[in-house]
Amino acid sequence: MDSRGSEPSTVTPLRETATEGLKIVIVGGFGVGKTTMVRSVSEIRPLNTEETMTQAGVGIDDAQAVQDKTTTTVAFDFGRISLNEQMVLYLFGAPGQERFWFLWDRLFSGTLGAVVLVDTRRLADSWYAIDRLEHHGTPFIVARNNFGDDAYTLEQVREALSLPPEVPLIDCDARQRESSKAVLIALVNHLYALSSQEAAS
């Protein structure tokens, strides 16, 4: 159970009515909350590859901005959430450290969309994720993980990240199930809007 009291079910079966599965990737900088988001929203016990941070990572992983962090994802996180009777999202949380970025291209394979999770205290950590998604032509939205001390408006974040107007930018609390779910719904709505535009053209 997390600090907000949310606990995913460990026995939720996949509905027999499920007909559509979407692969979603959550990317962002080191310690921005990707594992927390997958854990908070997944209806099954998430698979994660978190390992304890050791002295071996000193000088390799920049942990200055996340000094309270004691574990780190070394491959990916995996979770699942049913949005309705038919649609299921399969969630993959990508590792944030630069030494694991080589895994991202493989995680992007077959992905219909992505969430870029950002911390306004370390916006520069988000640029690589946005660049790789644009390189792959993967649609994405940006979610600001609200740590309670944000001094910037969403429009200032949009300007700092040079996000075009058509890319959704929303607030969230990755610890809260409903907030994380709202992020995923926003992504699905964005994907459907893009699909409708392509069909119309």
Protein Blocks (a to p, Z undefined) as FASTA:
>chain_A
ZZkopacdfkbccdfklmbdcddddeddehilmmmmmmmmpcbdcddfbdcddfklgoka
ccklmmmbcbdcfkbccddddfblmlccddddddfbfklmmmmmmmmgopabdcddddfk
lmmlmmmmmmmmmmnopacddddddehiacbdfklmmmmnopafklccddddfkbmklmm
mmmmmmmmmmmmmmmmmmmZZ
